[in-house]
């Protein structure tokens, strides 16, 4: 069906004579074949958001419906790829049009020519259902790509390809009378089905001390990282992408600055994965939608990312998706809503902002995937939010906080003090904390939760004592309160502060986190006892072991036994001090 343009308003066009199109169908606009998506229907008029630059379009230009919704191609070739918001590979686009992406370029998302080594996992006569594995492809040295029976297909295996080299379009099996290739398509706005959703029950280890210890996220959990400009949202996202305990990483740069995306594109291929020793890109999919790309494509980029994440989840993998940032995605919604002349909600955002955000985050979770087995897959979603001026009362932050269960609030004042990650320990929270306590007790140490509780208590005490210090000065405090202040300072500077760019400090295992907490609080307890026995506070604070505690974050994981040595030094030096005091008496 071919309609014609009757109105052009930036990335929004209105076309008539499109009575048979459906919501979210993809259309080709003008002779340039620009990609657009139907977002509103009135009589025979369709409002279309165009995912490319619309300059030069005019009334009367043709609009052709494809009859299919915006979909992504799923199959071998996803890993290590860098796509734009509508899953066009950027390396192919560069070859076709240079550094500035041209308009109307039609390219396949996945390489049709490349040969993949297919290994069959079933034999003729086997009965299969949607989600079953028909074969595998070693996509990278790290990721084994499982070829799944598409949704809606079931029956007997009538034919299966032999072990060998095939393209993604070649038929590799015939199931229930249908020819199956290694590639399938899925509409981005529709969540991929699963059997059942489970409650998250174990943590996603990130190696970031403030997160793993105080505000953990569960596998299959959702988290928000709101913070003002310059507070380190993107670096937190990068750290999670690098170090999070996930099989697959999907990083969506949604309306990000070009230089920040460049950092990601340059860093990731050179980063070595701690689990495999291979480059991190070997298990990463990047979606780069920079701030100078057409605004409408931002909206699609989030859905493209989560659909790719669901595909790998269906194979039984744990996937972490980073959305940086959902505020810029919401801005795209606001712009399109304004051009549609919809009634604005709070601060001009559309009334459906909260429901659209919920739709995205609800697609995360830990699930029993389709198929005859009992395979479990998980998606953990972490969205950065960029509230103007750091104001968390604005609509995007509030709508996000209603949905997510982990809030890592970034503080501008901590960032100005060069304390990174600038996660405010007084305002942040994790609602998974209680559910994960048993796991920490069983898998790290029995007293892990107790130490964590003490850590929080000392930090809260410091906050209260700060009020007194501001009014009357540090000298007005008693020795015990001053020791609490010094311990809190040690927790802040030696434990919560973590250098993302230091080769050792960038990642801390749970065992090392436990040992570090034990050191800081071990000194606190021993010093408290010494104070009661009459030892001077200044003498305690001058002990050489304090320097060792402060530098313990730089102890390599291979030399973790050094912590026990420092622990012995604490006892030895404090006992010597106490004995000296008694001798003087």
ZASE-793328 format. One line per 8 residues: number of its first residue (from 0); their letters; for each residue x, y, z of C-alpha. Coordinates in steps of 0.25 Angstrom, whole numbers, plus 5000, padded with zeros to 4 digits. Layout:
NUM	a	X/Y/Z ~ ...
// end
This chain:
0	xxxxxxxx	5000/5000/5000 ~ 5005/5014/4996 ~ 5001/5027/5003 ~ 5006/5041/5002 ~ 5011/5051/5012 ~ 5001/5062/5016 ~ 5010/5068/5028 ~ 5024/5068/5032
8	xxxxxxxx	5028/5073/5046 ~ 5042/5070/5049 ~ 5044/5054/5051 ~ 5028/5053/5051 ~ 5021/5052/5038 ~ 5006/5050/5035 ~ 5002/5041/5023 ~ 4988/5038/5017
16	xxxxxxxx	4983/5027/5009 ~ 4989/5017/5019 ~ 4976/5011/5024 ~ 4981/4997/5025 ~ 4994/4999/5033 ~ 4994/4995/5047 ~ 5001/5002/5060 ~ 5016/5000/5060
24	xxxxxxxx	5017/4996/5045 ~ 5029/5000/5038 ~ 5028/5009/5026 ~ 5038/5014/5015 ~ 5037/5029/5014 ~ 5039/5036/5001 ~ 5048/5032/4989 ~ 5060/5032/4999
32	xxxxxxxx	5053/5020/5006 ~ 5055/5026/5020 ~ 5051/5016/5031 ~ 5039/5020/5039 ~ 5029/5014/5049 ~ 5014/5017/5051 ~ 5011/5022/5065 ~ 4997/5027/5063
40	xxxxxxxx	4985/5024/5054 ~ 4973/5034/5051 ~ 4963/5030/5040 ~ 4972/5027/5028 ~ 4983/5036/5033 ~ 4996/5030/5040 ~ 5005/5038/5049 ~ 5019/5033/5046
48	xxxxxxxx	5032/5035/5054 ~ 5044/5035/5045 ~ 5057/5029/5050 ~ 5065/5037/5040 ~ 5067/5052/5037 ~ 5055/5057/5030 ~ 5060/5070/5023 ~ 5056/5071/5009
56	xxxxxxxx	5043/5063/5011 ~ 5031/5070/5005 ~ 5016/5068/5004 ~ 5012/5058/4994 ~ 5024/5049/4995 ~ 5021/5034/4995 ~ 5020/5026/5008 ~ 5020/5011/5006
64	xxxxxxxx	5016/5001/5017 ~ 5024/4988/5019 ~ 5013/4981/5026 ~ 5022/4977/5037 ~ 5026/4983/5051 ~ 5040/4988/5055 ~ 5047/4975/5057 ~ 5062/4971/5060
72	xxxxxxxx	5069/4960/5054 ~ 5074/4950/5064 ~ 5085/4939/5061 ~ 5100/4937/5061 ~ 5107/4950/5058 ~ 5101/4958/5069 ~ 5112/4957/5079 ~ 5124/4967/5076
80	xxxxxxxx	5115/4976/5067 ~ 5112/4990/5069 ~ 5098/4995/5064 ~ 5091/5008/5063 ~ 5077/5009/5070 ~ 5070/5001/5059 ~ 5080/4990/5058 ~ 5088/4995/5046
88	xxxxxxxx	5102/4991/5048 ~ 5111/5003/5049 ~ 5123/4997/5042 ~ 5115/4995/5029 ~ 5108/5008/5030 ~ 5122/5015/5031 ~ 5127/5007/5018 ~ 5114/5011/5011
96	xxxxxxxx	5114/5026/5014 ~ 5126/5030/5022 ~ 5126/5036/5036 ~ 5113/5043/5035 ~ 5102/5033/5033 ~ 5095/5035/5020 ~ 5080/5034/5019 ~ 5071/5022/5013
104	xxxxxxxx	5083/5012/5014 ~ 5077/4998/5015 ~ 5087/4988/5021 ~ 5085/4975/5027 ~ 5086/4975/5042 ~ 5094/4961/5042 ~ 5104/4957/5031 ~ 5097/4948/5021
112	xxxxxxxx	5111/4943/5015 ~ 5119/4939/5027 ~ 5119/4924/5030 ~ 5117/4918/5044 ~ 5121/4904/5049 ~ 5107/4898/5052 ~ 5107/4886/5062 ~ 5094/4879/5062
120	xxxxxxxx	5088/4876/5076 ~ 5076/4867/5072 ~ 5074/4856/5062 ~ 5063/4852/5052 ~ 5050/4847/5059 ~ 5052/4856/5072 ~ 5040/4863/5077 ~ 5043/4878/5079
128	xxxxxxxx	5035/4890/5084 ~ 5038/4905/5084 ~ 5050/4909/5091 ~ 5057/4895/5089 ~ 5072/4895/5084 ~ 5074/4889/5071 ~ 5088/4892/5070 ~ 5100/4901/5074
136	xxxxxxxx	5110/4911/5068 ~ 5123/4915/5075 ~ 5120/4930/5072 ~ 5132/4935/5080 ~ 5143/4928/5088 ~ 5134/4931/5100 ~ 5119/4930/5095 ~ 5113/4917/5091
144	xxxxxxxx	5101/4922/5082 ~ 5089/4912/5083 ~ 5080/4911/5071 ~ 5066/4911/5077 ~ 5053/4906/5071 ~ 5045/4919/5068 ~ 5032/4922/5076 ~ 5020/4916/5070
152	xxxxxxxx	5028/4904/5064 ~ 5027/4890/5069 ~ 5027/4876/5064 ~ 5036/4865/5060 ~ 5050/4867/5054 ~ 5048/4863/5039 ~ 5062/4867/5035 ~ 5074/4872/5042
160	xxxxxxxx	5087/4878/5036 ~ 5100/4871/5038 ~ 5112/4877/5045 ~ 5118/4887/5036 ~ 5118/4902/5031 ~ 5106/4909/5028 ~ 5101/4924/5026 ~ 5090/4929/5035
168	xxxxxxxx	5080/4928/5024 ~ 5083/4913/5020 ~ 5072/4903/5025 ~ 5078/4895/5036 ~ 5066/4887/5041 ~ 5052/4884/5037 ~ 5042/4883/5049 ~ 5027/4881/5048
176	xxxxxxxx	5027/4884/5034 ~ 5035/4897/5035 ~ 5049/4900/5030 ~ 5058/4906/5041 ~ 5070/4915/5039 ~ 5080/4920/5049 ~ 5073/4934/5049 ~ 5060/4938/5054
184	xxxxxxxx	5053/4951/5055 ~ 5045/4957/5066 ~ 5037/4970/5068 ~ 5044/4979/5078 ~ 5032/4985/5085 ~ 5027/4971/5089 ~ 5034/4963/5100 ~ 5039/4949/5097
192	xxxxxxxx	5030/4939/5104 ~ 5035/4930/5115 ~ 5029/4919/5124 ~ 5029/4926/5138 ~ 5036/4937/5145 ~ 5043/4935/5158 ~ 5047/4944/5170 ~ 5062/4948/5169
200	xxxxxxxx	5069/4940/5180 ~ 5084/4942/5178 ~ 5093/4954/5175 ~ 5099/4959/5162 ~ 5114/4962/5167 ~ 5119/4975/5161 ~ 5133/4976/5168 ~ 5129/4990/5173
208	xxxxxxxx	5130/4990/5188 ~ 5119/5001/5191 ~ 5109/4993/5182 ~ 5112/4978/5186 ~ 5113/4981/5201 ~ 5103/4992/5204 ~ 5093/4992/5192 ~ 5094/4979/5184
216	xxxxxxxx	5086/4976/5172 ~ 5080/4962/5170 ~ 5082/4954/5157 ~ 5069/4958/5149 ~ 5068/4971/5157 ~ 5066/4985/5152 ~ 5073/4997/5157 ~ 5074/5012/5154
224	xxxxxxxx	5086/5021/5155 ~ 5081/5035/5156 ~ 5090/5047/5157 ~ 5094/5061/5152 ~ 5104/5064/5142 ~ 5118/5060/5145 ~ 5114/5051/5156 ~ 5120/5038/5149
232	xxxxxxxx	5107/5031/5144 ~ 5114/5027/5131 ~ 5126/5022/5138 ~ 5118/5014/5148 ~ 5111/5008/5136 ~ 5124/5005/5129 ~ 5129/4998/5142 ~ 5117/4989/5143
240	xxxxxxxx	5118/4986/5128 ~ 5132/4982/5130 ~ 5131/4974/5143 ~ 5117/4970/5146 ~ 5115/4955/5148 ~ 5107/4953/5135 ~ 5110/4944/5123 ~ 5105/4954/5112
248	xxxxxxxx	5106/4969/5113 ~ 5097/4978/5105 ~ 5101/4993/5106 ~ 5091/5003/5100 ~ 5096/5017/5099 ~ 5083/5024/5097 ~ 5085/5039/5093 ~ 5099/5039/5099
256	xxxxxxxx	5109/5049/5096 ~ 5118/5044/5084 ~ 5131/5045/5092 ~ 5125/5036/5103 ~ 5121/5025/5093 ~ 5135/5027/5086 ~ 5141/5023/5100 ~ 5132/5011/5101
264	xxxxxxxx	5136/5007/5086 ~ 5151/5008/5089 ~ 5151/5003/5103 ~ 5143/4990/5101 ~ 5151/4983/5091 ~ 5164/4985/5099 ~ 5158/4981/5112 ~ 5161/4967/5117
272	xxxxxxxx	5150/4959/5124 ~ 5154/4955/5138 ~ 5146/4942/5136 ~ 5151/4937/5123 ~ 5164/4945/5120 ~ 5158/4949/5107 ~ 5154/4963/5102 ~ 5141/4967/5108
280	xxxxxxxx	5135/4970/5094 ~ 5135/4955/5092 ~ 5122/4955/5101 ~ 5117/4969/5098 ~ 5106/4975/5088 ~ 5107/4990/5087 ~ 5096/4999/5082 ~ 5101/5013/5080
288	xxxxxxxx	5091/5024/5078 ~ 5098/5037/5080 ~ 5091/5050/5083 ~ 5093/5056/5069 ~ 5086/5044/5063 ~ 5071/5046/5060 ~ 5063/5047/5073 ~ 5052/5037/5069
296	xxxxxxxx	5063/5026/5068 ~ 5066/5027/5083 ~ 5052/5021/5086 ~ 5055/5009/5077 ~ 5069/5007/5083 ~ 5064/5003/5097 ~ 5054/4993/5091 ~ 5065/4988/5081
304	xxxxxxxx	5074/4985/5093 ~ 5064/4978/5102 ~ 5060/4969/5091 ~ 5074/4965/5088 ~ 5076/4962/5103 ~ 5063/4954/5104 ~ 5068/4945/5092 ~ 5081/4942/5100
312	xxxxxxxx	5073/4940/5113 ~ 5064/4929/5105 ~ 5077/4921/5103 ~ 5079/4921/5118 ~ 5089/4932/5120 ~ 5090/4943/5130 ~ 5089/4956/5123 ~ 5092/4970/5128
320	xxxxxxxx	5086/4982/5120 ~ 5092/4996/5122 ~ 5083/5007/5118 ~ 5090/5020/5118 ~ 5082/5028/5119 ~ 5067/5026/5120 ~ 5065/5042/5122 ~ 5069/5044/5108
328	xxxxxxxx	5060/5033/5103 ~ 5049/5040/5111 ~ 5052/5053/5104 ~ 5050/5046/5091 ~ 5036/5042/5096 ~ 5033/5056/5100 ~ 5037/5062/5087 ~ 5029/5052/5079
336	xxxxxxxx	5017/5054/5088 ~ 5018/5069/5086 ~ 5018/5068/5071 ~ 5006/5058/5072 ~ 4999/5070/5080 ~ 4996/5061/5091 ~ 4991/5066/5105 ~ 5004/5068/5112
344	xxxxxxxx	5006/5062/5126 ~ 5016/5067/5137 ~ 5028/5076/5131 ~ 5023/5073/5117 ~ 5025/5058/5118 ~ 5014/5050/5112 ~ 5004/5044/5121 ~ 5008/5030/5118
352	xxxxxxxx	5023/5032/5122 ~ 5022/5023/5135 ~ 5015/5012/5127 ~ 5026/5012/5116 ~ 5037/5012/5126 ~ 5030/5000/5134 ~ 5029/4993/5120 ~ 5044/4993/5118
360	xxxxxxxx	5048/4990/5133 ~ 5037/4979/5134 ~ 5044/4971/5122 ~ 5056/4969/5132 ~ 5055/4957/5142 ~ 5059/4943/5145 ~ 5051/4933/5137 ~ 5048/4918/5133
368	xxxxxxxx	5050/4919/5118 ~ 5042/4912/5108 ~ 5046/4898/5104 ~ 5045/4884/5109 ~ 5056/4885/5119 ~ 5056/4894/5132 ~ 5066/4904/5127 ~ 5067/4917/5135
376	xxxxxxxx	5071/4931/5129 ~ 5072/4945/5135 ~ 5072/4959/5130 ~ 5077/4970/5140 ~ 5074/4984/5135 ~ 5082/4996/5140 ~ 5077/5009/5135 ~ 5084/5023/5137
384	xxxxxxxx	5075/5035/5139 ~ 5080/5049/5137 ~ 5071/5058/5144 ~ 5073/5073/5141 ~ 5081/5079/5152 ~ 5081/5066/5160 ~ 5066/5069/5164 ~ 5061/5055/5167
392	xxxxxxxx	5046/5060/5168 ~ 5045/5061/5153 ~ 5036/5052/5146 ~ 5046/5042/5140 ~ 5053/5039/5153 ~ 5040/5038/5160 ~ 5034/5028/5150 ~ 5047/5020/5150
400	xxxxxxxx	5048/5019/5165 ~ 5034/5014/5166 ~ 5038/5002/5157 ~ 5052/4999/5161 ~ 5057/4992/5174 ~ 5071/4997/5175 ~ 5074/5012/5176 ~ 5089/5016/5174
408	xxxxxxxx	5087/5031/5176 ~ 5099/5039/5171 ~ 5103/5051/5179 ~ 5109/5064/5173 ~ 5115/5068/5186 ~ 5123/5054/5187 ~ 5127/5056/5172 ~ 5132/5070/5175
416	xxxxxxxx	5141/5064/5186 ~ 5146/5054/5176 ~ 5140/5042/5184 ~ 5136/5032/5173 ~ 5127/5024/5171 ~ 5119/5036/5176 ~ 5108/5027/5182 ~ 5102/5034/5194
424	xxxxxxxx	5101/5023/5205 ~ 5091/5031/5213 ~ 5080/5032/5202 ~ 5083/5020/5193 ~ 5075/5007/5196 ~ 5074/4992/5191 ~ 5060/4985/5193 ~ 5067/4972/5190
432	xxxxxxxx	5076/4973/5202 ~ 5068/4964/5212 ~ 5066/4953/5201 ~ 5081/4952/5199 ~ 5085/4952/5213 ~ 5085/4936/5214 ~ 5093/4935/5201 ~ 5104/4944/5206
440	xxxxxxxx	5104/4936/5220 ~ 5105/4923/5212 ~ 5115/4927/5201 ~ 5124/4938/5207 ~ 5124/4938/5222 ~ 5114/4936/5233 ~ 5118/4949/5239 ~ 5117/4957/5226
448	xxxxxxxx	5103/4963/5229 ~ 5107/4966/5243 ~ 5119/4974/5238 ~ 5111/4981/5227 ~ 5101/4985/5238 ~ 5113/4991/5247 ~ 5118/4998/5234 ~ 5105/5005/5232
456	xxxxxxxx	5103/5008/5247 ~ 5117/5015/5247 ~ 5114/5023/5235 ~ 5100/5028/5241 ~ 5107/5031/5254 ~ 5117/5040/5246 ~ 5106/5047/5240 ~ 5099/5051/5253
464	xxxxxxxx	5113/5055/5259 ~ 5116/5064/5247 ~ 5105/5073/5252 ~ 5112/5074/5266 ~ 5125/5076/5259 ~ 5120/5087/5250 ~ 5114/5095/5262 ~ 5125/5093/5273
472	xxxxxxxx	5137/5087/5266 ~ 5144/5073/5267 ~ 5151/5076/5280 ~ 5137/5076/5287 ~ 5135/5061/5284 ~ 5139/5050/5294 ~ 5150/5040/5290 ~ 5140/5029/5286
480	xxxxxxxx	5132/5039/5277 ~ 5145/5043/5271 ~ 5149/5029/5268 ~ 5136/5027/5262 ~ 5139/5039/5253 ~ 5152/5033/5249 ~ 5147/5020/5246 ~ 5136/5026/5237
488	xxxxxxxx	5147/5033/5230 ~ 5154/5020/5228 ~ 5141/5013/5223 ~ 5139/5025/5213 ~ 5153/5027/5208 ~ 5159/5013/5209 ~ 5146/5004/5206 ~ 5135/5012/5199
496	xxxxxxxx	5144/5020/5190 ~ 5149/5012/5178 ~ 5157/5015/5167 ~ 5151/5010/5154 ~ 5164/5013/5146 ~ 5174/5006/5156 ~ 5177/4992/5151 ~ 5176/4985/5165
504	xxxxxxxx	5165/4994/5171 ~ 5156/4994/5159 ~ 5150/4980/5164 ~ 5149/4974/5178 ~ 5144/4960/5180 ~ 5134/4957/5191 ~ 5144/4950/5199 ~ 5154/4962/5199
512	xxxxxxxx	5142/4972/5202 ~ 5139/4963/5214 ~ 5154/4963/5218 ~ 5155/4979/5216 ~ 5142/4981/5225 ~ 5148/4972/5236 ~ 5161/4980/5236 ~ 5154/4993/5237
520	xxxxxxxx	5144/4989/5248 ~ 5154/4980/5255 ~ 5163/4992/5257 ~ 5150/5000/5262 ~ 5147/4989/5272 ~ 5161/4987/5277 ~ 5163/5002/5278 ~ 5150/5004/5286
528	xxxxxxxx	5155/4993/5296 ~ 5168/5000/5297 ~ 5161/5013/5300 ~ 5154/5007/5311 ~ 5167/5002/5317 ~ 5172/5016/5317 ~ 5180/5017/5304 ~ 5181/5030/5298
536	xxxxxxxx	5173/5032/5285 ~ 5185/5040/5278 ~ 5194/5028/5281 ~ 5184/5019/5274 ~ 5183/5027/5262 ~ 5198/5028/5260 ~ 5200/5013/5259 ~ 5207/5008/5247
544	xxxxxxxx	5196/4998/5244 ~ 5186/5009/5240 ~ 5195/5012/5228 ~ 5194/4997/5224 ~ 5179/4997/5226 ~ 5178/5009/5217 ~ 5186/5002/5206 ~ 5179/4988/5207
552	xxxxxxxx	5170/4992/5195 ~ 5183/4991/5186 ~ 5186/4976/5191 ~ 5184/4967/5179 ~ 5174/4956/5179 ~ 5185/4946/5178 ~ 5192/4951/5191 ~ 5179/4951/5199
560	xxxxxxxx	5186/4944/5211 ~ 5193/4957/5214 ~ 5180/4962/5221 ~ 5182/4952/5232 ~ 5195/4957/5234 ~ 5190/4972/5236 ~ 5179/4966/5245 ~ 5190/4960/5254
568	xxxxxxxx	5198/4973/5253 ~ 5186/4981/5258 ~ 5185/4972/5271 ~ 5200/4972/5273 ~ 5202/4987/5272 ~ 5190/4991/5280 ~ 5194/4981/5291 ~ 5208/4986/5291
576	xxxxxxxx	5202/5000/5293 ~ 5193/4996/5304 ~ 5205/4989/5311 ~ 5213/5001/5310 ~ 5202/5009/5316 ~ 5201/5000/5328 ~ 5216/5000/5330 ~ 5216/5015/5330
584	x	5205/5015/5341
// end
